[in-house]
Amino acid sequence: MVELNNLIPATSNKTKTNSFNFYPNPVQDNFTISSEKIIKSLLIYDISGKLIISKTSID
């Protein structure tokens, strides 16, 4: 499970949704997350619900 918080629009177009792309699925070593909005924080959980990645500063 991936949770993205506080997405800030990169443009002023308010008709877009808070969507993002995550690939590859399934992940082996590395993955990519892309969004048209700025991601301020990222939480990733494993299948059992355990938090495995928590980032509050995304570069």
Sequence and secondary structure as in RCSB ss.txt:
>XXXX:A:sequence
MVELNNLIPATSNKTKTNSFNFYPNPVQDNFTISSEKIIKSLLIYDISGKLIISKTSID
>XXXX:A:secstr
 EEEES EESSS TT  S EEEESSS SS  EEEESEE  EEEEE TTS EEEEESS  
